[in-house]
């Protein structure tokens, strides 16, 4: 199995649909430890990405998503997601179709881009806590001879677990870090949307639904996005 423009377009469409469906969840998570805007910002950005989705190669498609997110998404999510997609596009330049190693290289480039842009590391309650485990799982699966479908499935499962593991982590970056220990018990919204993106790469509804679940130990009592 290889990935071309048709498959990449489908992934972006699925992610946009998932963000739209679960934007209140993302906003609720962000209302507990952030600015309560992650859901709406990602929704706006992915709508723009769909409108601007264009290109005759995987790299061109990914770059078009990057430009849309950078220009339309406010807060930290726009620069971070935009950088991730841009770095991924550069990792696959010159290729018409992507094999398993190419997909892993794109994810790894995205990770490094987000890490540098956010000046963050794994274990700090950020989107890297979902993306990092996904890449580890993908590499392990590929080393065992798994095909691309199975590799992405394992990556999605690892991203979901990584997202859930942020509940017990004290935030060290962004607005959430101002809460100190009070950030513990809440699931990171960026890790959640990242887990959703990786799940959308599989095309499996069950994994997408799991990625959009909230494993927080406690809910915010009030705030924007909370009914």
C-alpha positions, 0 to 999 in steps of 0.5 A, spaced: 500 500 500 502 506 498 499 513 499 498 518 493 494 525 492 487 521 493 489 518 500 492 525 503 486 529 500 481 523 504 485 524 510 484 532 510 477 531 509 476 526 515 480 530 519 476 536 518 470 532 519 472 530 525 474 537 528 467 539 526 464 534 530 468 534 536 470 541 536 466 542 543 470 537 546 476 540 544 474 547 546 471 544 553 478 541 554 482 547 552 477 551 557 480 547 563 487 549 562 488 554 556 484 559 552 478 555 550 479 556 543 482 550 540 476 547 538 473 553 534 480 555 531 482 548 529 475 548 526 476 555 522 483 552 520 480 546 517 475 549 513 480 554 510 484 548 509 479 544 505 478 550 501 485 551 499 487 544 498 490 544 492 497 540 489 499 535 484 504 532 489 503 530 496 508 535 498 504 540 495 497 538 498 501 538 505 504 545 504 497 548 502 494 545 508 500 548 512 499 555 509 491 555 510 492 553 518 498 558 519 493 564 516 487 562 519 488 559 526 489 563 532 493 561 538 498 556 538 495 551 534 496 555 527 503 556 528 504 549 531 500 545 526 502 549 520 509 548 521 508 541 522 505 540 515 510 544 512 516 540 515 512 534 513 511 537 506 518 538 505 520 531 507 516 528 501 518 533 496 519 530 489 515 524 491 508 522 487 506 516 492 509 515 499 511 508 502 511 506 509 518 509 510 516 516 507 510 517 511 514 515 518 519 520 515 514 526 514 511 524 521 518 525 524 519 531 520 513 534 523 515 532 530 521 536 529 518 542 526 513 542 532 518 541 537 523 547 535 517 552 534 514 550 540 521 550 544 518 543 547 519 536 549 515 530 550 512 529 557 510 537 557 503 536 556 503 538 549 501 535 542 508 532 542 505 527 547 501 524 542 505 525 536 511 522 539 508 515 541 505 515 534 512 515 531 515 510 535 509 505 534 510 506 527 517 505 527 516 499 531 511 496 526 515 497 520 521 494 523 517 488 524 514 488 517 507 491 518 504 494 512 502 501 511 495 500 514 497 496 520 503 501 521 498 507 521 493 503 526 499 502 531 501 509 530 493 511 532 493 507 538 499 509 541 497 516 539 491 515 543 494 512 549 499 518 549 493 523 549 490 519 555 497 519 559 497 527 558 491 527 564 497 525 569 502 530 567 503 537 569 503 542 564 510 546 562 508 550 556 503 555 554 498 558 558 496 551 561 503 551 565 501 557 569 496 553 573 502 549 575 499 542 579 492 544 577 493 542 570 494 535 572 487 531 571 486 534 565 487 532 558 491 536 553 487 539 547 493 539 542 494 532 544 487 530 543 487 533 536 493 530 534 491 523 536 485 525 532 489 527 526 493 520 526 487 516 527 484 519 521 490 517 517 487 510 518 480 511 516 477 507 521 471 510 525 473 506 531 480 509 532 477 516 530 472 516 535 477 513 541 481 519 539 476 524 541 474 521 547 476 525 554 480 521 559 480 527 564 480 525 571 475 532 572 471 536 568 472 544 568 466 547 573 465 553 568 468 557 562 467 558 555 464 551 551 462 548 558 454 547 558 
